Amino acid sequence: MTGRTRRLLRRALAFLALGGFPLLVVLSYRPSGARTLETREEVAETLLRESQGIRDRLRFEDFDYSESEGDAEVYRLRAAEAIAFAEGADRMFRLKDVTFQSRDAATGRIAVVAAPRAEFVPATKAFRVFEGVRIDGEGVGIRSVSFQYDPTQKLLVSEGPVTALRDGLVATALEGSVETAAGIIRFRNHVRLGGSDEQGRRFALSASEVDLRRGGGFSARGTVVLKTDELLLRGDEAEREPLGEADRLSTRGSVEAILSPAQGGKVTTPIRASGESLVLRLDAAGVPQNLLLTGNPARLDIPPEGLTGARRAVANSFEATLTGGKLARVAVPGPLSLAESAGPVRPGARTAPAARLLTAGSGQLSFGPDGKTIETAVLDGGVTLAEGARTSVSAPRATLRTIDESAVFAGTIEEPARYEDEKTRVLANVLTWFRRDERIEGAGNVKTTFRGRAGSEILGGTSSAPVSSESDFLRVTSADRRVLLTGNVTAWQEENVLRAQSLLLDDRDRSLRAEGNVRTTFRRRRVDPRTKTGIVETVAASGNVLTHREADRLLRIEGSSSVSSGTWVMKADVTDVVLGPDRTVDYAEARGNVVVEDRADKRRGEGAMATWRPEADAVTLEGKPATAFDGKGNRMTGARLTFQKGSGRVDVETGPGIPSQGILRPEGM
């Protein structure tokens, strides 16, 4: 070997010594728990098989990885087996029997993820757990086949159906995710929740999407259906917000709620609410306390109760207070429509029940203990109540009471309350409708039009003509077809006019009774005996009481009665006017302290009874004796005196024990 060859060999050995030692150290290094290149046991074989063809592999047992913020550990990963290998610029771990534990530094909340298999990238904190995953934290347990974790969003996303457990609550969905920072569990696709909440209240929820928050709150979307022991709620979206031991439920989009409060364990007939938005506040027992319903329009359906038909209230907004899950008060700030179907036949009722429709600009309804009976309704802004197709009442304001089944309609002089049916129209400052008694009462500036049955006549008026009136007070009882007016009464039918302090019209026997400073005028027809032409005259009568019966064709005036026609005047205690057919007067008979005057001839008679016969245009005066006077001072007495109108003649007749006498004053004396 030459000297030059020996020098080259020494340099090569030196290079190997300097360069090969570090490589030998690297190749011979094994971290604690690392496996040898040969595969041992099932776990290592599985992990190696999955990583075939991937270079730079490291194998571990009892893998443990953690991170801290200050003195507190915020993240820890443990696994029974692990293989680490490079994937691009990052290193990835494949793990067996893995547990991820995270701790929120601010709140101290801990969440644990456990699975048979996992993949973990330390650089990004992203991981995937699969082959049956369990997530536990804050009393919630979540199960799925696989989850992926996105560290940038702090989001765990399932890769299959999800089941969640929390106390007595069970949730299932085809997809799910967990926002670890916010503590929100998101369920997607065919979501079902059921069981008991924190207060032990049973409920069931189904939707397309549900977000379950810390504390039991949730939001749901997509054909939401929520059921509790006393509530069924449907909508496009729903949200629950815990308020201490109480709850706030809000629903939006095609909302429908069925309220079925239980009484003694027995479910009652439900109340239905529908609209576009519903907010319910529930107490600690899950019973609704307050309800806000809005829509365009919204609707409340109230079932029938007793003799009341089913009711439907329609408005843009309802604000309700509930007691024991039953309606107590409902405020309606805007236009309201309340429809009631015909109820059952009432005992003793003379008319069949009819449907009712109530409209108003706003209102407030108060309910009875059963939550269905409307005890009081206070309404404002153009109130109208219609019963059937023929009866209606309207006024600016109204109050309805179900205790006595009455309705008070308040108006003004400019805008009075108004009642109308097929036979009656009434206007007044205040109208009260007593439905049970079929009675209408009006007070203040009362104006009426009353049309009786066929053939009805007042003071000899045409049967087809209505009777109109004005008074301070009115009472109409439809069942017995009676009308009572009091206070400055004026009533008229065609040309016939009657004034009094009170007037009672009875359509059953076609009669009337007027009392208190009675004054009446009515028209009569007769044929003039001289010209044989028909003439129409006005008859005026007054007294304290006036009665009239169409069947008797008798008009009676009592108490300082007075009847006048043309130039004739008869005054007496009582006067009967007998009406003939075709609106004529057969005769009039006055009795008691009778005084007869012919103002044209200035004649006057006094007696006990007088009879006026329009056809003869004569008055017969009887007495014991009857006495006649004229303007010249002449005086005649007899048992019967007959005054002939327009002739100046008086016929005198004697009677038993009543002689005829005359005192005549010659002309000029």
C-alpha positions as CSV (number, residue, x, y, z in Angstrom):
1,M,0.0,0.0,0.0
2,T,1.5,3.3,-1.0
3,G,1.7,6.3,1.3
4,R,-1.0,8.1,-0.8
5,T,-3.5,5.2,-0.5
6,R,-3.0,5.1,3.2
7,R,-3.7,8.8,3.5
8,L,-7.1,8.5,1.6
9,L,-8.2,5.6,3.8
10,R,-7.5,7.6,7.0
11,R,-9.6,10.5,5.6
12,A,-12.6,8.2,4.7
13,L,-12.6,6.7,8.2
14,A,-12.5,10.1,9.8
15,F,-15.5,11.2,7.7
16,L,-17.5,8.2,8.6
17,A,-16.7,8.7,12.2
18,L,-17.8,12.3,12.2
19,G,-20.9,12.0,9.9
20,G,-22.2,8.5,10.8
21,F,-22.4,8.9,14.5
22,P,-25.2,11.4,14.5
23,L,-27.2,9.3,12.0
24,L,-26.6,6.3,14.2
25,V,-27.9,8.2,17.2
26,V,-31.0,9.3,15.3
27,L,-31.7,5.8,13.9
28,S,-31.3,4.2,17.3
29,Y,-33.5,6.8,19.2
30,R,-36.8,5.5,20.6
31,P,-39.1,7.8,22.7
32,S,-40.5,6.4,25.9
33,G,-43.2,3.9,25.0
34,A,-42.1,3.6,21.3
35,R,-42.5,0.3,19.6
36,T,-39.9,-1.5,17.5
37,L,-40.3,-1.8,13.8
38,E,-41.9,-5.2,14.0
39,T,-45.6,-5.3,14.8
40,R,-46.7,-6.6,18.1
41,E,-50.3,-7.1,19.4
42,E,-53.6,-6.2,17.6
43,V,-53.6,-2.5,18.2
44,A,-50.2,-1.9,16.7
45,E,-51.0,-4.1,13.7
46,T,-54.2,-2.1,13.0
47,L,-52.6,1.2,13.3
48,L,-49.6,0.1,11.2
49,R,-51.9,-1.3,8.6
50,E,-53.7,2.0,8.3
51,S,-50.5,3.9,7.9
52,Q,-48.8,1.6,5.2
53,G,-46.9,3.6,2.7
54,I,-46.6,6.6,5.0
55,R,-43.0,7.4,5.9
56,D,-41.5,8.9,9.0
57,R,-43.7,6.9,11.4
58,L,-43.3,6.9,15.2
59,R,-45.2,4.4,17.4
60,F,-46.3,5.0,21.0
61,E,-48.0,3.4,24.0
62,D,-49.8,5.4,26.7
63,F,-49.8,8.5,24.6
64,D,-50.3,11.7,26.6
65,Y,-50.5,15.3,25.2
66,S,-51.5,18.4,27.1
67,E,-51.5,22.2,26.9
68,S,-51.9,24.9,29.6
69,E,-52.6,28.6,30.0
70,G,-50.7,29.9,32.9
71,D,-51.0,27.3,35.7
72,A,-54.2,25.8,34.4
73,E,-54.4,22.9,32.0
74,V,-56.9,23.7,29.2
75,Y,-56.4,20.7,26.8
76,R,-55.3,17.1,27.3
77,L,-55.2,14.1,25.0
78,R,-54.6,10.5,26.1
79,A,-54.6,7.3,24.1
80,A,-53.6,3.7,24.7
81,E,-51.8,3.4,21.4
82,A,-50.6,6.0,18.9
83,I,-48.7,6.3,15.6
84,A,-47.3,9.7,14.5
85,F,-46.5,10.4,10.9
86,A,-45.9,13.4,8.7
87,E,-48.7,14.6,6.4
88,G,-47.6,17.5,4.3
89,A,-46.1,20.1,6.6
90,D,-47.9,18.8,9.7
91,R,-47.5,15.8,11.9
92,M,-50.6,13.6,12.5
93,F,-51.4,11.1,15.2
94,R,-53.6,8.0,14.8
95,L,-54.9,6.9,18.2
96,K,-56.5,3.9,19.9
97,D,-58.8,4.1,22.9
98,V,-58.6,7.9,23.0
99,T,-59.8,10.5,25.5
100,F,-59.9,14.3,24.8
101,Q,-60.5,16.6,27.8
102,S,-60.8,20.3,27.4
103,R,-61.3,22.9,30.1
104,D,-62.5,26.5,29.6
105,A,-60.1,28.8,31.3
106,A,-62.7,31.5,32.0
107,T,-65.5,29.3,33.3
108,G,-63.7,26.1,34.4
109,R,-66.2,24.0,32.4
110,I,-64.9,20.6,31.4
111,A,-65.8,18.5,28.4
112,V,-64.6,14.9,27.7
113,V,-64.6,13.1,24.3
114,A,-63.9,9.4,24.3
115,A,-63.7,7.0,21.3
116,P,-62.1,3.8,20.2
117,R,-60.2,5.5,17.4
118,A,-59.0,9.0,16.6
119,E,-56.8,11.1,14.4
120,F,-55.1,14.2,15.8
121,V,-53.0,17.1,14.3
122,P,-51.2,18.9,17.1
123,A,-50.3,21.9,15.0
124,T,-54.0,22.8,14.3
125,K,-55.6,21.0,17.2
126,A,-58.0,19.4,14.7
127,F,-59.0,15.8,15.3
128,R,-61.5,13.2,14.2
129,V,-62.9,10.5,16.6
130,F,-64.8,7.5,15.3
131,E,-66.0,3.9,15.7
132,G,-68.5,5.0,18.5
133,V,-68.0,8.4,20.1
134,R,-69.0,9.5,23.6
135,I,-69.0,13.2,24.5
136,D,-69.7,14.2,28.1
137,G,-69.8,17.7,29.7
138,E,-72.0,19.8,32.0
139,G,-74.4,16.9,32.6
140,V,-74.8,16.2,28.9
141,G,-73.8,12.9,27.2
142,I,-73.6,12.7,23.4
143,R,-73.2,9.6,21.3
144,S,-72.4,9.1,17.6
145,V,-70.4,7.0,15.3
146,S,-67.9,9.7,14.4
147,F,-67.1,13.4,15.0
148,Q,-64.7,15.8,13.5
149,Y,-63.4,18.8,15.4
150,D,-62.7,22.1,13.8
151,P,-60.4,24.1,16.2
152,T,-60.9,27.4,14.5
153,Q,-64.6,27.3,15.1
154,K,-64.3,25.1,18.2
155,L,-66.9,22.9,16.6
156,L,-67.4,19.1,16.8
157,V,-69.4,17.8,13.8
158,S,-70.9,14.3,13.6
159,E,-70.5,12.0,10.7
160,G,-73.7,10.0,11.4
161,P,-76.8,9.9,13.6
162,V,-76.5,11.6,17.1
163,T,-78.0,10.7,20.4
164,A,-77.8,13.1,23.4
165,L,-78.7,12.5,27.1
166,R,-79.1,15.1,29.8
167,D,-80.8,14.1,33.1
168,G,-84.2,13.0,31.9
169,L,-83.9,14.4,28.4
170,V,-83.1,12.3,25.3
171,A,-82.4,13.8,21.8
172,T,-81.8,12.1,18.5
173,A,-81.0,13.4,15.0
174,L,-79.4,12.2,11.8
175,E,-76.7,14.8,12.1
176,G,-75.2,16.9,15.0
177,S,-72.5,19.2,16.1
178,V,-71.2,20.7,19.3
179,E,-69.9,24.3,19.8
180,T,-67.5,23.7,22.6
181,A,-66.9,27.3,23.5
182,A,-70.5,28.4,23.5
183,G,-71.8,25.1,24.9
184,I,-74.3,24.7,22.1
185,I,-75.4,21.3,20.8
186,R,-76.8,21.5,17.3
187,F,-79.0,18.7,16.0
188,R,-79.9,18.5,12.3
189,N,-82.2,16.5,10.1
190,H,-85.2,14.6,11.7
191,V,-84.6,15.9,15.2
192,R,-86.5,14.4,18.2
193,L,-86.2,15.5,21.8
194,G,-88.2,14.1,24.7
195,G,-88.3,13.4,28.4
196,S,-88.2,15.8,31.3
197,D,-86.6,19.2,31.7
198,E,-84.7,20.5,34.8
199,Q,-87.9,20.9,36.8
200,G,-89.2,17.5,35.9
201,R,-91.7,18.7,33.4
202,R,-92.4,16.3,30.6
203,F,-92.2,17.5,27.0
204,A,-91.5,16.3,23.4
205,L,-90.0,18.3,20.5
206,S,-89.6,17.5,16.9
207,A,-88.0,19.7,14.2
208,S,-85.6,19.8,11.3
209,E,-83.0,21.7,13.3
210,V,-82.6,22.2,17.0
211,D,-79.9,24.1,18.9
212,L,-79.7,23.0,22.6
213,R,-78.0,25.6,24.8
214,R,-76.6,25.6,28.3
215,G,-79.3,25.8,31.0
216,G,-81.9,24.0,28.9
217,G,-82.6,26.8,26.4
218,F,-83.1,25.8,22.8
219,S,-84.0,27.1,19.3
220,A,-85.7,25.0,16.7
221,R,-86.5,25.4,13.0
222,G,-88.4,23.6,10.3
223,T,-91.9,22.1,11.1
224,V,-91.5,22.5,14.9
225,V,-93.9,20.5,17.1
226,L,-93.6,20.9,20.9
227,K,-95.8,18.9,23.3
228,T,-96.2,19.2,27.0
229,D,-98.9,17.9,29.4
230,E,-101.0,21.1,28.8
231,L,-99.7,22.5,25.6
232,L,-99.3,21.5,21.9
233,L,-97.3,24.0,19.9
234,R,-96.5,24.1,16.1
235,G,-94.6,26.5,14.0
236,D,-91.8,27.1,11.6
237,E,-89.4,28.3,14.4
238,A,-89.4,28.0,18.1
239,E,-87.2,29.1,21.0
240,R,-87.1,28.4,24.7
241,E,-85.4,30.8,27.1
242,P,-85.2,29.7,30.8
243,L,-86.1,32.5,33.2
244,G,-85.1,31.2,36.6
245,E,-87.6,28.4,37.3
246,A,-89.9,29.9,34.6
247,D,-89.7,29.6,30.9
248,R,-90.3,31.8,27.8
249,L,-91.4,30.0,24.7
250,S,-91.6,31.9,21.4
251,T,-92.8,30.5,18.1
252,R,-92.8,32.1,14.6
253,G,-94.2,31.2,11.2
254,S,-97.6,29.5,10.8
255,V,-98.0,29.2,14.5
256,E,-100.7,27.0,16.1
257,A,-101.0,26.4,19.9
258,I,-103.5,24.1,21.6
259,L,-104.0,24.9,25.3
260,S,-105.4,22.0,27.3
261,P,-105.2,22.7,31.0
262,A,-105.8,19.7,33.2
263,Q,-108.4,19.9,36.0
264,G,-108.0,17.2,38.6
265,G,-106.0,15.1,36.2
266,K,-108.7,15.4,33.5
267,V,-107.8,17.2,30.3
268,T,-110.4,19.9,29.4
269,T,-111.6,21.0,26.0
270,P,-108.7,22.8,24.4
271,I,-108.4,26.5,23.3
272,R,-106.6,27.0,20.0
273,A,-104.4,29.9,19.1
274,S,-103.0,30.5,15.6
275,G,-101.0,33.3,13.9
276,E,-97.6,34.2,12.8
277,S,-95.9,34.8,16.2
278,L,-96.6,33.4,19.6
279,V,-94.8,34.1,22.9
280,L,-95.7,32.1,26.0
281,R,-94.4,32.6,29.5
282,L,-94.7,29.4,31.6
283,D,-94.4,29.1,35.4
284,A,-92.2,26.6,37.3
285,A,-94.7,23.8,36.7
286,G,-94.8,24.5,33.0
287,V,-98.3,26.0,33.1
288,P,-98.8,29.0,30.7
289,Q,-99.1,32.4,32.5
290,N,-98.9,35.0,29.7
291,L,-99.5,34.8,26.0
292,L,-98.7,37.2,23.2
293,L,-100.2,36.2,19.8
294,T,-99.7,38.2,16.6
295,G,-100.5,37.6,13.0
296,N,-102.2,39.0,9.9
297,P,-104.5,38.0,11.3
298,A,-104.1,36.0,14.5
299,R,-107.0,33.8,15.8
300,L,-108.2,32.4,19.1
301,D,-110.7,29.5,19.0
302,I,-112.7,29.0,22.2
303,P,-114.8,25.9,22.6
304,P,-118.5,26.0,23.5
305,E,-119.4,26.1,27.2
306,G,-122.9,25.5,28.6
307,L,-125.4,27.4,26.5
308,T,-122.7,29.3,24.7
309,G,-121.7,28.3,21.2
310,A,-118.1,28.0,19.9
311,R,-116.3,31.3,19.6
312,R,-113.6,32.5,17.2
313,A,-111.7,35.8,17.9
314,V,-109.7,37.3,15.1
315,A,-107.3,40.2,15.4
316,N,-103.8,41.2,14.5
317,S,-102.6,41.0,18.2
318,F,-103.8,39.3,21.4
319,E,-102.2,39.8,24.8
320,A,-103.5,37.2,27.3
321,T,-103.1,36.5,31.0
322,L,-103.7,33.0,32.1
323,T,-104.5,31.5,35.5
324,G,-103.8,27.8,35.9
325,G,-103.2,27.5,32.2
326,K,-106.7,28.9,31.5
327,L,-107.6,32.3,30.0
328,A,-108.2,35.0,32.5
329,R,-107.9,38.2,30.5
330,V,-107.3,39.0,26.9
331,A,-106.4,42.5,25.6
332,V,-106.8,43.3,21.9
333,P,-105.1,46.6,21.1
334,G,-106.4,46.7,17.5
335,P,-109.5,45.7,15.4
336,L,-111.2,42.7,16.7
337,S,-113.8,40.2,15.3
338,L,-115.5,37.7,17.6
339,A,-117.8,35.1,16.0
340,E,-120.0,32.8,18.0
341,S,-121.9,29.8,16.6
342,A,-125.5,29.2,17.5
343,G,-125.6,27.5,20.9
344,P,-128.1,24.9,22.1
345,V,-131.8,25.7,22.6
346,R,-132.4,27.5,25.9
347,P,-135.1,26.2,28.2
348,G,-138.2,28.4,27.8
349,A,-136.8,30.4,24.9
350,R,-139.3,31.7,22.4
351,T,-136.9,32.0,19.6
352,A,-134.2,29.7,18.2
353,P,-130.6,30.5,19.0
354,A,-128.6,32.2,16.2
355,A,-125.0,32.8,15.4
356,R,-123.5,36.1,16.6
357,L,-120.7,38.3,15.2
358,L,-119.0,41.1,17.2
359,T,-116.6,43.6,15.7
360,A,-114.7,46.5,17.4
361,G,-111.7,48.7,17.1
362,S,-110.1,47.3,20.3
363,G,-111.2,45.5,23.4
364,Q,-110.5,43.6,26.5
365,L,-112.1,40.2,27.5
366,S,-112.3,38.8,31.0
367,F,-112.9,35.1,31.4
368,G,-114.6,33.1,34.2
369,P,-112.8,30.4,36.3
370,D,-113.4,27.8,33.5
371,G,-111.2,29.9,31.1
372,K,-113.9,29.7,28.4
373,T,-116.8,31.8,29.6
374,I,-116.4,35.5,28.7
375,E,-117.7,37.2,31.8
376,T,-117.0,40.8,30.6
377,A,-116.0,42.3,27.3
378,V,-115.1,46.0,27.2
379,L,-115.0,47.2,23.6
380,D,-114.2,50.5,21.9
381,G,-114.0,52.0,18.4
382,G,-117.0,51.3,16.2
383,V,-118.6,48.3,18.0
384,T,-121.1,46.2,16.1
385,L,-122.9,43.1,17.4
386,A,-125.1,41.1,15.0
387,E,-127.2,38.1,15.9
388,G,-128.4,36.1,13.0
389,A,-129.1,37.9,9.7
390,R,-131.7,40.4,11.0
391,T,-130.6,41.7,14.4
392,S,-127.7,44.1,15.0
393,V,-126.5,46.7,17.5
394,S,-123.8,49.2,16.9
395,A,-122.2,52.0,19.0
396,P,-118.8,53.8,19.6
397,R,-118.3,51.8,22.8
398,A,-119.8,48.7,24.4
399,T,-119.6,46.4,27.5
400,L,-120.8,42.8,27.4
401,R,-121.6,40.8,30.5
402,T,-122.4,37.0,30.4
403,I,-123.6,36.9,34.0
404,D,-126.9,38.4,33.0
405,E,-126.2,38.0,29.2
406,S,-126.4,41.7,28.7
407,A,-124.6,44.2,26.4
408,V,-124.4,47.9,27.1
409,F,-123.7,50.1,24.0
410,A,-122.7,53.7,24.6
411,G,-123.0,56.4,22.1
412,T,-123.3,60.2,21.8
413,I,-125.8,62.7,20.5
414,E,-123.7,62.9,17.3
415,E,-123.1,59.2,17.1
416,P,-125.8,57.3,18.9
417,A,-126.0,53.7,19.7
418,R,-128.2,51.8,17.2
419,Y,-130.3,48.7,17.4
420,E,-132.1,47.1,14.4
421,D,-134.1,44.0,13.7
422,E,-136.8,43.1,11.2
423,K,-139.4,45.1,13.1
424,T,-137.6,47.6,15.3
425,R,-135.0,50.3,15.0
426,V,-133.8,52.1,18.0
427,L,-131.3,55.0,18.4
428,A,-130.2,56.3,21.9
429,N,-127.2,57.6,23.8
430,V,-127.1,54.3,25.7
431,L,-128.6,51.0,24.6
432,T,-128.7,47.9,26.8
433,W,-129.4,44.5,25.2
434,F,-130.6,41.7,27.6
435,R,-130.2,38.6,25.4
436,R,-131.7,36.1,27.8
437,D,-134.8,38.2,28.4
438,E,-134.9,39.2,24.7
439,R,-135.1,42.8,25.9
440,I,-133.7,46.1,24.6
441,E,-133.4,49.3,26.7
442,G,-132.5,52.7,25.5
443,A,-131.7,55.9,27.5
444,G,-131.1,59.5,26.4
445,N,-132.4,61.0,23.1
446,V,-134.2,57.7,22.2
447,K,-135.6,57.5,18.7
448,T,-137.5,54.4,17.6
449,T,-139.3,53.0,14.6
450,F,-141.5,50.0,15.4
451,R,-143.3,48.0,12.7
452,G,-145.9,45.7,14.2
453,R,-147.3,42.5,12.6
454,A,-149.7,42.7,9.6
455,G,-152.9,44.5,10.4
456,S,-151.4,46.5,13.3
457,E,-152.9,50.0,13.6
458,I,-152.2,52.8,16.1
459,L,-154.9,55.4,16.6
460,G,-156.5,54.2,13.5
461,G,-153.3,54.5,11.3
462,T,-152.6,52.4,8.3
463,S,-151.5,48.9,9.3
464,S,-148.5,48.8,7.0
465,A,-147.1,52.1,8.3
466,P,-144.5,52.0,11.1
467,V,-144.8,53.7,14.5
468,S,-142.1,56.1,15.3
469,S,-141.2,57.7,18.6
470,E,-138.9,59.9,20.6
471,S,-138.4,59.7,24.3
472,D,-135.9,59.7,27.2
473,F,-136.2,56.0,27.9
474,L,-137.2,52.9,25.9
475,R,-137.8,49.2,26.7
476,V,-138.5,46.7,23.9
477,T,-139.3,43.1,24.9
478,S,-139.2,41.1,21.7
479,A,-140.6,37.9,23.1
480,D,-144.0,39.5,24.1
481,R,-143.7,42.3,21.4
482,R,-144.1,45.2,23.9
483,V,-142.5,48.6,23.7
484,L,-142.4,51.0,26.7
485,L,-141.3,54.6,26.3
486,T,-141.0,57.1,29.2
487,G,-140.0,60.7,29.6
488,N,-141.2,63.4,27.1
489,V,-142.6,60.8,24.8
490,T,-143.7,61.6,21.2
491,A,-145.0,58.8,19.1
492,W,-146.5,59.0,15.6
493,Q,-147.9,56.8,12.8
494,E,-148.5,58.7,9.6
495,E,-150.5,61.8,10.6
496,N,-151.4,60.4,14.0
497,V,-149.3,61.9,16.9
498,L,-149.3,61.1,20.6
499,R,-147.4,62.9,23.4
500,A,-147.2,61.7,27.0
501,Q,-144.8,61.0,29.8
502,S,-145.0,57.2,29.2
503,L,-146.3,55.1,26.4
504,L,-146.8,51.3,26.3
505,L,-147.3,49.6,22.9
506,D,-148.4,45.9,23.0
507,D,-148.2,44.3,19.6
508,R,-149.8,41.1,20.9
509,D,-153.3,42.6,21.4
510,R,-152.6,45.7,19.3
511,S,-153.1,48.1,22.1
512,L,-151.4,51.2,23.6
513,R,-151.5,52.9,27.0
514,A,-150.2,56.5,27.5
515,E,-150.0,58.3,30.8
516,G,-149.0,61.7,32.1
517,N,-150.1,64.9,30.3
518,V,-151.3,62.9,27.3
519,R,-152.0,64.8,24.1
520,T,-152.8,63.3,20.8
521,T,-154.0,64.3,17.3
522,F,-155.3,61.9,14.7
523,R,-156.9,62.3,11.3
524,R,-160.5,61.2,10.4
525,R,-162.4,61.1,7.2
526,R,-166.1,61.9,6.8
527,V,-168.7,62.9,4.2
528,D,-170.1,66.4,4.5
529,P,-173.9,66.0,4.8
530,R,-174.6,69.1,2.8
531,T,-172.0,68.9,0.0
532,K,-171.7,65.1,0.0
533,T,-167.9,65.5,-0.5
534,G,-165.3,63.6,1.5
535,I,-163.3,65.7,3.9
536,V,-160.4,65.0,6.3
537,E,-160.5,66.6,9.7
538,T,-158.0,66.5,12.6
539,V,-159.2,65.2,16.0
540,A,-157.2,66.3,19.1
541,A,-157.5,64.7,22.5
542,S,-155.8,65.2,25.8
543,G,-156.0,63.8,29.4
544,N,-154.0,62.0,32.0
545,V,-154.4,58.5,30.6
546,L,-155.1,57.3,27.1
547,T,-155.7,53.7,26.1
548,H,-156.4,52.1,22.8
549,R,-157.3,48.6,21.6
550,E,-157.6,47.9,17.9
551,A,-159.9,44.9,18.6
552,D,-162.4,47.2,20.3
553,R,-161.6,50.1,18.1
554,L,-161.9,52.1,21.3
555,L,-159.8,55.1,22.3
556,R,-160.3,56.1,25.9
557,I,-159.1,59.3,27.5
558,E,-159.3,59.5,31.3
559,G,-158.6,62.3,33.8
560,S,-159.6,65.7,32.6
561,S,-160.1,64.5,29.1
562,S,-160.6,66.8,26.2
563,V,-161.6,66.0,22.6
564,S,-161.8,68.6,19.9
565,S,-162.6,68.5,16.2
566,G,-163.0,71.5,14.1
567,T,-165.1,74.0,16.2
568,W,-166.3,71.2,18.6
569,V,-164.7,70.7,22.1
570,M,-165.8,68.1,24.6
571,K,-164.3,68.1,28.1
572,A,-165.1,65.4,30.8
573,D,-163.7,63.0,33.3
574,V,-163.6,60.2,30.8
575,T,-164.1,60.3,27.0
576,D,-164.4,57.2,24.7
577,V,-163.7,57.6,21.0
578,V,-165.0,54.7,18.9
579,L,-163.1,54.4,15.6
580,G,-164.9,53.2,12.6
581,P,-163.5,51.4,9.6
582,D,-161.5,53.1,6.9
583,R,-159.9,55.5,9.5
584,T,-163.2,57.2,10.5
585,V,-164.7,58.1,13.9
586,D,-168.0,56.4,14.6
587,Y,-168.8,58.5,17.7
588,A,-167.2,60.0,20.8
589,E,-168.8,59.6,24.3
590,A,-167.8,61.8,27.3
591,R,-168.9,61.1,30.9
592,G,-168.6,62.9,34.2
593,N,-168.6,66.7,34.5
594,V,-169.0,67.1,30.8
595,V,-168.6,70.5,29.1
596,V,-169.3,70.8,25.4
597,E,-168.4,73.9,23.3
598,D,-169.1,74.9,19.8
599,R,-166.7,77.7,19.3
600,A,-168.1,78.8,16.0
601,D,-171.6,79.5,17.4
602,K,-170.2,80.4,20.9
603,R,-172.5,77.8,22.5
604,R,-171.7,75.9,25.6
605,G,-173.3,72.9,27.3
606,E,-172.9,71.2,30.7
607,G,-174.1,67.8,31.7
608,A,-173.2,64.3,32.9
609,M,-172.7,62.7,29.4
610,A,-172.2,63.8,25.9
611,T,-172.2,62.0,22.6
612,W,-170.7,63.3,19.4
613,R,-171.6,61.8,16.1
614,P,-169.5,63.0,13.2
615,E,-171.9,61.8,10.5
616,A,-174.7,64.0,11.8
617,D,-172.2,66.6,13.0
618,A,-174.2,66.9,16.2
619,V,-173.6,66.6,19.9
620,T,-176.1,65.2,22.3
621,L,-175.7,66.3,26.0
622,E,-177.5,64.5,28.8
623,G,-177.8,65.4,32.5
624,K,-180.0,66.0,35.5
625,P,-180.5,68.4,33.9
626,A,-178.3,69.2,31.0
627,T,-177.7,72.9,30.4
628,A,-176.9,74.9,27.3
629,F,-175.7,78.5,27.1
630,D,-174.9,80.8,24.2
631,G,-173.0,84.0,23.8
632,K,-176.1,86.1,24.1
633,G,-177.0,85.0,27.6
634,N,-179.7,82.6,26.7
635,R,-180.0,79.5,28.8
636,M,-181.8,76.2,28.3
637,T,-182.1,73.0,30.5
638,G,-183.5,69.6,29.9
639,A,-182.8,65.8,30.2
640,R,-181.2,65.8,26.7
641,L,-179.9,68.7,24.6
642,T,-178.9,68.2,20.9
643,F,-176.5,70.7,19.4
644,Q,-176.6,71.0,15.6
645,K,-173.4,72.3,14.2
646,G,-173.7,75.4,12.0
647,S,-177.4,75.9,12.5
648,G,-177.4,77.5,15.8
649,R,-180.3,75.2,16.9
650,V,-180.5,73.3,20.1
651,D,-183.1,70.6,20.5
652,V,-184.4,70.1,24.1
653,E,-185.9,66.9,25.4
654,T,-187.5,66.2,28.8
655,G,-187.1,63.2,30.9
656,P,-188.6,61.6,34.0
657,G,-188.6,64.2,36.7
658,I,-186.5,66.6,34.5
659,P,-188.6,69.4,32.9
660,S,-187.4,71.6,30.2
661,Q,-186.7,75.3,30.9
662,G,-185.4,78.2,29.0
663,I,-184.3,81.7,29.7
664,L,-184.3,83.8,26.6
665,R,-183.0,87.3,26.3
666,P,-184.7,89.4,23.5
667,E,-182.4,91.1,21.1
668,G,-181.1,94.4,22.4
669,M,-181.8,93.6,26.0
